[in-house]
């Protein structure tokens, strides 16, 4: 698991929605509060095995469907998955 991915997962757990929105914006990612809430739900079952085997295909598809292809590609680049 990349350091960036770990940081994102930790921030999902530890930051409120506004803080996470600001954190994402610092990395040139724009998310609405509603999108952040949905991302939290999608990623709530994240585990260390994702770092070993990768994020499951169905999870990646849900994220892409939620935020669109362009932002999904940027998120992948920023997080490193």
N, C-alpha and C positions, 0 to 999 in steps of 0.2 A: 504494500500500500504506500502510495507516495505521501510525502509530508503534507503537500497541499490538500490531498484527499482527507487525511487525518484532521487537518485544521478545519476543513469544511464540516466534517462530521461532528467534531467537538463544538464548533460554533452553532450548529443546528441544535445541539442539546443545551448549550449554555447561554445563548443570546436570545433576547426577545425578538419579535418580528422586525421592529424598527431597526434594532442594532444589526441584525443580519442583513437587512436591506442595505444599510449603509456600508457594511463590510463588502457585500457583493458589488456595490457601486464603486468602491475603491479599486476593485479588480476589473472595472469596466463592464460589469454585468448588471443589467437593469431587470429587477423583478418587482412586481406588485406585491403588496402584503398578502393578497389572496393566493398568488402563485407560491409565495414562501410557505404559507400554511399547507398548501397541497404538496409541495416538495418535502416538507417535514413528514407528512403522512406517508408518502411514497418511500422515503428513506428511513422510516422508523425501525425497520427490521434489519438495518445494516449490521454486518458482523465482520469480524476479522477475516473470515474466509473470503470475503469480497476482495481483500488485499492480496490474497493468494491466487484465487481463481478468477478474479474480475467480478465486476458488477453483473448480476444476472441479466440476460437479454430482455426479459419482460420488464425489469425495472428501468433499463435504459430506454426501452420503447415508451414506457409511461412518461418518463421525463421529457423525451423528445416531443411527445404528443402534447404535453402541457405547455412547454415553452417555445416550441417551434424549432425547425431544423437549424436556423442560423444561430440562435442563442444556445442551442444544445451543443453545436460544434464548438462554440466559444467556451462554454462551460467545460466541455471535455478537455480542451486545451489548457484552461486555467487550472483545473483540478488534477489533470494528469491521468485520466482513465480512458 
